[in-house]
Amino acid sequence: MSSFNGKVAVVTGAASGIGRELSTRLSSEGCVLIAADYDKKNLDETVSMIKGAGGKAFGYKLDISDNRQVVKFAEDVKKKHGSIDILINNAGVTLFGKFDELSFKDFEWIVNINLWGAIYMTKAFLPEIKKKNDSYLVNVASIFGVIGVGNQSAYCATKFGLRGFTEALQDELHAFPVNVISVIPGGIKTNIARNARFIKDGAVIKNTEKLAKRFDKISKTTAAEAAQAIIDGMKRKKLRIRIGSDARLLDRLQRLMPVKYNRVIAKIFGSR
């Protein structure tokens, strides 16, 4: 198994959820953490948690959808911390709503974060990662990057894209000492649903707690469990890490019923 001791790791979406758990757990494995997120208040809390436990962490407020910020961030990291060993593109948002009710601006918002954000970060750091021995590029997609679900067309588009992007890089980089990993989580108990945008009849729904509670009910895996599964998978150099029994079940369903699986999915998620 690989050791992370002494490696420099960049984690996006580090202010909460899987990103926070990854940051604290990688620190306990001996990593120097470069934690990035748009939410500075909670990001500072993540950094304080790591330092309080005796680890090394540095927080950077970052909007990954802005390539200029990403380029500057990468330059600052290299100048202050040297080249990195691990990049985990974890930051992401979700958007609920029927396709014909979503505006181009709604689509641009989620694509810019979930897909372009990962592309910008990878472009900025990959040249250095390729030079390191036993380095890691980890992209957190979703089971909704394997199956298509109604009312999630925008989210599915970004996660299918991210999974395809990652698998293409696995082929391109097979001759380099970089482990390119695609993460496929099922339902994870995080704040992603509470921070989501819900569009109905062309308007943003402000009271989303009911919908968030429904998401919590079907989410079986904690953020801590998800983060540990990712770290364990990295150590084993797995190409794809499926997280949760729901992700494994739905992945198998898609393989068994590649054309008709959506009829079963629609009943589960109530999209019809």
C-alpha positions as CSV (number, residue, x, y, z in Angstrom):
1,M,0.0,0.0,0.0
2,S,1.1,3.5,-0.7
3,S,2.2,6.0,2.0
4,F,1.0,9.6,2.0
5,N,3.5,10.7,4.6
6,G,5.2,13.9,3.5
7,K,3.1,14.4,0.3
8,V,1.5,17.8,-0.5
9,A,-2.2,17.5,-1.2
10,V,-4.6,20.0,-2.7
11,V,-8.3,19.4,-1.9
12,T,-11.1,21.5,-3.3
13,G,-14.4,21.8,-1.5
14,A,-12.6,21.5,1.7
15,A,-14.9,23.6,3.8
16,S,-17.4,20.8,4.6
17,G,-18.6,17.3,3.8
18,I,-16.3,14.9,2.0
19,G,-13.7,17.7,1.3
20,R,-13.3,18.4,5.0
21,E,-13.1,14.7,5.9
22,L,-10.6,14.1,3.2
23,S,-8.5,17.0,4.4
24,T,-8.4,16.0,8.0
25,R,-7.8,12.3,7.2
26,L,-5.0,13.0,4.7
27,S,-3.4,15.2,7.3
28,S,-3.5,12.4,9.8
29,E,-1.7,10.3,7.2
30,G,1.1,12.8,7.1
31,C,0.1,15.0,4.2
32,V,0.6,18.8,4.1
33,L,-2.9,20.1,3.2
34,I,-3.6,22.9,0.8
35,A,-7.3,23.3,1.4
36,A,-9.4,25.4,-1.0
37,D,-13.0,26.5,-1.0
38,Y,-15.2,29.4,-1.8
39,D,-16.6,29.4,1.8
40,K,-13.9,31.0,3.8
41,K,-15.5,30.8,7.2
42,N,-15.9,27.1,7.1
43,L,-12.6,26.6,5.3
44,D,-10.9,28.4,8.2
45,E,-12.6,26.0,10.5
46,T,-11.2,23.0,8.5
47,V,-7.7,24.4,8.7
48,S,-8.0,25.1,12.4
49,M,-9.2,21.5,13.0
50,I,-6.1,20.1,11.2
51,K,-3.7,22.4,13.0
52,G,-5.4,21.7,16.3
53,A,-4.6,18.0,15.7
54,G,-1.0,18.8,15.0
55,G,-1.1,18.7,11.2
56,K,0.0,21.2,8.6
57,A,-2.7,23.0,6.6
58,F,-3.0,26.1,4.6
59,G,-6.4,27.6,3.5
60,Y,-7.1,29.4,0.2
61,K,-10.4,31.0,-0.6
62,L,-10.9,30.0,-4.3
63,D,-13.7,30.1,-6.9
64,I,-12.7,27.2,-9.1
65,S,-15.1,28.3,-11.8
66,D,-12.8,31.3,-12.5
67,N,-9.7,30.2,-14.4
68,R,-7.8,33.3,-13.6
69,Q,-8.2,32.6,-9.9
70,V,-7.1,28.9,-10.4
71,V,-4.0,29.9,-12.3
72,K,-3.0,32.4,-9.6
73,F,-3.8,29.8,-6.9
74,A,-1.5,27.2,-8.6
75,E,1.3,29.7,-8.9
76,D,1.0,30.7,-5.3
77,V,1.0,27.1,-4.2
78,K,4.1,26.2,-6.2
79,K,5.9,29.3,-4.9
80,K,5.1,28.7,-1.2
81,H,4.8,24.9,-1.0
82,G,6.6,23.5,-4.0
83,S,5.0,21.0,-6.5
84,I,2.1,19.0,-5.2
85,D,1.7,15.2,-5.1
86,I,-2.1,14.9,-4.8
87,L,-4.9,16.8,-6.4
88,I,-8.5,15.9,-5.4
89,N,-11.1,17.7,-7.4
90,N,-14.0,17.3,-4.9
91,A,-15.8,20.6,-5.0
92,G,-19.3,20.4,-6.6
93,V,-22.9,21.7,-6.5
94,T,-26.2,20.4,-7.7
95,L,-29.2,21.7,-9.5
96,F,-32.7,20.3,-9.4
97,G,-35.3,21.1,-12.1
98,K,-36.8,20.0,-15.4
99,F,-34.6,20.7,-18.4
100,D,-37.2,22.9,-20.1
101,E,-37.5,25.1,-17.0
102,L,-33.7,25.7,-16.6
103,S,-32.1,28.7,-18.1
104,F,-28.8,28.8,-19.8
105,K,-27.5,30.8,-16.8
106,D,-28.6,27.9,-14.5
107,F,-26.7,25.4,-16.7
108,E,-23.6,27.6,-16.9
109,W,-23.5,27.9,-13.1
110,I,-23.3,24.2,-12.5
111,V,-21.1,23.4,-15.5
112,N,-18.6,26.1,-14.6
113,I,-18.2,24.6,-11.1
114,N,-18.5,20.9,-11.5
115,L,-16.9,20.4,-14.9
116,W,-14.8,23.5,-15.9
117,G,-13.6,23.8,-12.3
118,A,-12.1,20.3,-12.4
119,I,-10.7,21.0,-15.9
120,Y,-9.1,24.3,-14.8
121,M,-7.5,22.7,-11.7
122,T,-6.2,19.7,-13.6
123,K,-4.7,21.9,-16.3
124,A,-3.0,24.1,-13.7
125,F,-1.5,21.3,-11.7
126,L,-1.0,18.3,-14.0
127,P,2.4,19.4,-15.4
128,E,3.8,19.2,-11.9
129,I,2.0,16.1,-10.9
130,K,3.3,14.2,-13.9
131,K,6.8,14.8,-12.8
132,K,6.3,13.4,-9.3
133,N,6.7,9.7,-8.4
134,D,3.5,8.0,-7.1
135,S,1.3,11.1,-7.5
136,Y,-2.5,11.2,-7.6
137,L,-5.3,13.0,-9.6
138,V,-8.6,12.2,-8.1
139,N,-11.9,13.4,-9.6
140,V,-15.1,13.1,-7.5
141,A,-17.9,12.4,-10.0
142,S,-21.2,10.7,-8.9
143,I,-23.4,7.7,-9.5
144,F,-25.4,10.3,-11.5
145,G,-22.4,10.3,-13.8
146,V,-23.3,6.6,-14.5
147,I,-27.1,6.8,-14.6
148,G,-29.3,9.6,-16.0
149,V,-32.1,10.8,-13.7
150,G,-35.0,13.1,-14.4
151,N,-34.9,16.6,-12.8
152,Q,-31.1,16.2,-12.7
153,S,-30.2,16.8,-16.4
154,A,-27.7,19.6,-15.6
155,Y,-26.0,17.7,-12.7
156,C,-25.9,14.5,-14.8
157,A,-24.3,16.3,-17.7
158,T,-21.5,17.6,-15.5
159,K,-20.9,14.3,-13.8
160,F,-21.0,12.2,-16.9
161,G,-18.6,14.7,-18.4
162,L,-16.3,14.5,-15.4
163,R,-16.2,10.7,-15.5
164,G,-15.5,10.7,-19.2
165,F,-12.8,13.3,-18.7
166,T,-11.1,11.2,-16.0
167,E,-11.3,7.9,-17.9
168,A,-9.7,9.6,-20.9
169,L,-6.9,10.9,-18.8
170,Q,-6.4,7.4,-17.4
171,D,-5.5,6.3,-20.9
172,E,-3.4,9.3,-21.8
173,L,-1.4,9.2,-18.6
174,H,-0.8,5.4,-18.3
175,A,2.9,5.8,-19.0
176,F,3.4,8.4,-16.2
177,P,3.7,7.6,-12.4
178,V,0.4,9.4,-11.7
179,N,-2.7,7.5,-10.4
180,V,-5.8,8.9,-12.1
181,I,-8.9,7.9,-10.1
182,S,-12.6,8.3,-10.7
183,V,-14.7,8.4,-7.6
184,I,-18.4,7.4,-7.9
185,P,-20.3,8.2,-4.7
186,G,-23.9,7.3,-4.2
187,G,-26.0,9.3,-1.7
188,I,-23.7,11.0,0.8
189,K,-24.9,12.8,3.9
190,T,-23.5,16.3,3.2
191,N,-25.0,19.7,2.8
192,I,-25.0,19.5,-1.0
193,A,-28.8,19.3,-1.2
194,R,-29.2,22.3,1.2
195,N,-26.8,24.3,-0.9
196,A,-28.4,23.3,-4.2
197,R,-30.5,25.3,-6.5
198,F,-34.1,24.1,-7.0
199,I,-35.9,25.4,-10.1
200,K,-39.7,25.0,-10.5
201,D,-41.8,26.8,-13.0
202,G,-38.8,28.8,-14.0
203,A,-38.2,30.2,-10.5
204,V,-35.8,29.4,-7.7
205,I,-37.5,27.7,-4.8
206,K,-36.2,29.2,-1.5
207,N,-37.6,26.8,1.0
208,T,-35.6,23.7,0.2
209,E,-35.5,22.0,3.6
210,K,-38.2,19.5,2.7
211,L,-36.4,18.4,-0.4
212,A,-33.1,18.3,1.5
213,K,-34.6,16.0,4.1
214,R,-35.8,13.7,1.4
215,F,-32.2,13.6,0.0
216,D,-30.9,12.8,3.6
217,K,-33.4,10.0,3.9
218,I,-32.1,8.1,0.8
219,S,-28.4,8.9,1.6
220,K,-26.9,6.0,3.4
221,T,-23.2,6.9,3.6
222,T,-21.6,9.6,5.9
223,A,-19.0,12.0,4.6
224,A,-16.5,10.4,6.9
225,E,-17.1,6.9,5.5
226,A,-16.9,8.3,2.0
227,A,-13.6,10.0,2.6
228,Q,-12.1,6.9,4.2
229,A,-13.2,4.8,1.2
230,I,-11.5,7.3,-1.2
231,I,-8.3,7.2,0.8
232,D,-8.4,3.4,1.0
233,G,-9.0,3.2,-2.8
234,M,-6.1,5.6,-3.4
235,K,-3.8,3.4,-1.4
236,R,-4.9,0.4,-3.5
237,K,-4.5,2.5,-6.7
238,K,-8.0,1.7,-7.8
239,L,-9.0,3.3,-11.1
240,R,-12.6,3.6,-10.0
241,I,-13.9,3.9,-6.4
242,R,-17.6,3.3,-5.9
243,I,-18.9,4.5,-2.6
244,G,-22.0,3.1,-0.9
245,S,-24.2,0.1,-1.5
246,D,-26.5,2.3,-3.5
247,A,-23.7,3.3,-5.9
248,R,-22.7,-0.3,-6.4
249,L,-26.3,-1.4,-6.9
250,L,-27.2,1.3,-9.4
251,D,-23.9,0.7,-11.3
252,R,-24.8,-3.0,-11.6
253,L,-28.3,-2.1,-12.7
254,Q,-27.0,0.1,-15.5
255,R,-24.7,-2.6,-16.7
256,L,-27.5,-5.2,-16.6
257,M,-30.2,-2.9,-18.1
258,P,-28.3,-0.3,-20.1
259,V,-31.5,0.8,-22.0
260,K,-34.3,0.2,-19.6
261,Y,-32.7,1.0,-16.2
262,N,-34.3,4.4,-16.1
263,R,-37.7,2.9,-15.6
264,V,-36.5,1.4,-12.4
265,I,-34.6,4.6,-11.4
266,A,-37.7,6.7,-12.0
267,K,-39.6,4.7,-9.4
268,I,-36.8,5.1,-6.9
269,F,-36.3,8.8,-7.3
270,G,-39.9,9.7,-8.1
271,S,-38.9,11.5,-11.3
272,R,-42.0,10.3,-13.2
